C-alpha cells in the first residue's frame, strides 16, 4: 500500500479529497446538530418556564380560594385539588406532569403527582436550589415513572406555601420525547445526507482527477517508450484545453528529440565508420613502414649512433602506433555492437599467472614486486579467455604505471556465482571523484604525468567493455597516497545477474573512510567478505634487491 500510495497520484488525490470531505462534513454536521439542538431546547425551555409560572400562579389561586372558603377542606383534599387543577391544564395527551412535594422531605404532609410519575425524578440538588433561592429553578434530568419507564425531561420547580399545611415545592416535569425524536431524525438525516454527499464528492474527485491524471499517465507511458527507443511514439491530442496543449508540446519535444537523436546516431555512425576505415586503411602503409623499420632495426649496428638511435625510436613508436590501431579497432567493434564472446572453460589461476609472468619484466624495470593470492580452492570458470586476459593485463600495466615501485597484490576468488580478480597497488591512488572517470576514453588522472609503459589511454575503457560484455563488473577504489584497487567480477554463467562479488573492493581498514574515492556499476552495498587463508605466489624483485 505504501508503494501504491507513492506511485498513484489518483489514489492520493482521491484519498485526500475523501479525508478533507470527512473533516468538513463532520464539522458542518456537528455545527448543524448543535444549532438545531440549541434552538429546540431554547424554545422548549421558554414555553416550559412560562407554563410552570402560569401553573404556579394557578396553584396559588386555588390555595387562597380554599383558605377563603367557609369550610376548610382536609389537607389531602386540598393537595388533590391543587394537583387536579394543574393536571387539567396539561391537555390530552399530557404535555407535562406535576408533583407537589413537601419542602422538607420526611414531613407528614400529603404529597401528590400525576401519571404515576416517581418522586425519584426530582434531583436533590434542584430542591436545595429552590430552598436557598425561594424562586423558580429548573434542570434537565430523566423523568422516572413508577412502572419503570424513563424519558428525558426538563423539570421546573418553585416554592408554594399552603397556609393551612406549610411549605411545599411544586414541580412541573416536561418530557422531551418529541424533541429527542426530532433530534434523532435530524441526526439520521445529517448522517445519511453526509454519507451520500461524501460518496458523491469522492466519485466526483476521482472522475475529475482521472480526467487530469490520465493524460499525465499517457505522457509517462509515452516517455517510457521514448526512453526505450521507440522514438515514433506520440501522445494523442484531444481538444484545445491546457491538457491538449501539454500533449502538443510533449509531441513537439519528442519530435525534436527524435531528430536530434537521429542526427547524433548518424554522426556516431560516421565517426565509427571513420575510425574503423582509418584503422583498416592505415594497416597497409603501416605494414610497409613496419617492414622497412624492421630492416633498419636489424641493421642498426651498421649505422652511426644517431641513425641507430633513430631506428630504435622508430621501432618503439611503430609498436605503440600498432597497439593504438588495435585498440581503436576494438573500440569500434564495441561501438558497433558486433563484439561477441568466445566462451571456453579454463583455470583462472593459470590465466592470471601467465599475465603476471608477461608483465613481470615491466614490473622489474620499475622495481615493483607482484604477489598473487589464491583465495578459493577452485578457480575453474567459463568465459572469454582472451578478453579476461586483456582486462587483467591492462590492470597490471596500470598498477605498475601508477604504483611508484611499491608492491602489487593480485587476488583471485571463485564461489558458486562469480569469479573475482582484484589488483591492488600502493601508489599515487585516486582523488575523490576520479574513480568514476578512470574508465573514460583517453582520461588521465594527471595530464602532466609522463607515461612509462607507452599506453594508448584506451586500455581501461576496453577492459570495462570486456567486463560488460560478460555481464560483469569492473570497479575502482582509490585514496590519494594510499594506492588504488580495481576489481573484476565475472558471473560463472555469462550474463547472469550478479548480486555480490567474492572479493571486497575496499581494502581492510578503509571501509569507514569518507575520503576514499570508489565507484561501482551496481547498487549493491559493499560488505566485508570473509575468506579462507590465501595461497601466495610472489613475482618480481626479492626483498632487499
Beta strands, then each sheet from edge to edge (+ up, - down):
strand 1: 97-102
strand 2: 112-113
strand 3: 137-144
strand 4: 150-162
strand 5: 166-175
strand 6: 343-347
strand 7: 370-374
strand 8: 380-384
strand 9: 408-414
strand 10: 418-425
strand 11: 473-479
strand 12: 483-491
strand 13: 517-519
strand 14: 535-539
sheet 1: 2+ 1- 5+ 4- 3+
sheet 2: 6+ 8-
sheet 3: 13+ 11- 12+ 10- 9+ 7+ 14-
end
